[in-house]
Amino acid sequence: MLLINFSHPTTAEQRAQIEALAGQPITRTIERMAQFDTAEPFAPQVTALVDSVGLDAAGWQSEPLLLILPSLNFGAAALLAELHGRCGYFPPIVRTRPVPNALPPRFEAAEIINLQAVRNTAREKR
């Protein structure tokens, strides 16, 4: 599985947690820390960010993907729209959470959210 991280760099411990949650190994990690300019439109910034990952159209549609989203909600929303357009589905995401009482502060992988399953379930309520 290809882990694409648009947030802070991941640690070996976090990658091990993600593999345990996913039930499969991470075969490759691409780290692209998102830095959005809030004075500029987000759509072109997101397109450039996704282009920087380096996957072609076939890669976006065929590689098993797992994402760590940027923490800025507006950027994350625009990123998901861009990726849905390229992949044809919502890729699963890793939710992180702070480790309680950790000094210095650090984060752990909490769960993998299957966004496509969330979408499919919501469609039943139409």
N, C-alpha and C positions, 0 to 999 in steps of 0.2 A: 504494500500500500504506500502511496505517495502522500507524505504529510507536507502540506503547504502552510507555513506559519506566517501570518501577517501581523504578529504581535511581538512581544519581547522574545529574545532568544530562548530556546528550550534547553533544558538540562538533560543529562543522561537519565536521571531519576524520572523526570516528566515523560520522556519518551518510553521508558519501561512501563510507566503507569498507563500510557495511551495504548501500548501494545496489549497489555493485560485487559483493558476495557474493550478493545476492538477484537481481541481473540486472534490477531494475526500480526506478523512482523511489519515494521516500517522498513521498506526497502530503500527509500530515499527521502531526504528532508530538504525542502527548499525554504529558506528563511528570507522574507522580504518585509522588514519592519515598515509599517505604514506610517508616513508622516504627512498628514493632510494640511494644506494651507487653507485655513478657514476663510480667508479673504477671497478665495478663488472658487469657481464652480467645481463640484466634486466629481461629476461624471467623467470629464477628461482625465482627472487625476487617477480615478479608479481604472480606467482603460489602460493608462500607462503602467500602473502598478501590476495589473494582470498580464499585460504584454511582457513585463520584465521577468515573469516566471519562466518564459521560454517554451511553453508547450504549444504545439501546433493544433489545428482543429481536431485531428484524429486523437491526439493525446488528451485533450479536454473531454472528449466523448468516450474514450475507452479505458483510460487509466483509473484504477481504484483510488479515489481521492479522499482525503480527510483534511479538514481545515481548522486552523486556529484563527479566528477573526480578529481584526483590529478592535481596540477597546472603544473607539469613538463611534457612537451608535449610528450617526448619519453615514459615515464611511462604510461601516459594516453593512448597512442596508443597501447602499449603492453597489457594494462589492457583491453581495448575494444576487442582485438583479443582473449584474454583468456576467457572473458565473453561471447563472441559470440559462442565460442566453447562449453561452458557449458550450455548456455541458448538456443542456436539454433537460436538466433536473436540478433539484437543490442538493448539493453535496452535503454529507454529514459534517458536523462541527464538533470540536472539543470544547466543553465548558470547563473553565478553570475556576478555582476558588482559593482564597487565602488559606494558608496553613495556620490554624489557631495558635496564638502565642509564639509564633516564630520570630526570632531575632537573628539576623535582619529579616524583614518581611519577605516571604516567598510564596509561590503559588504551586498548587498541585492540580493534576487532571481529575476532575470530579465525575464527568460522564461524557458519553458521546451521544449527541442528539441527532437522530435521523430526521432531518428536515423534510425530506420527501415523504416520509411516513406521516409526519405531522400534517403536511399539506393534504395528503390523500385522505386522512381521517377527517380533516376539516371539510373537504369537498362533500362528504356524506351528509353534512348539515345544511346543504343548500336547499 
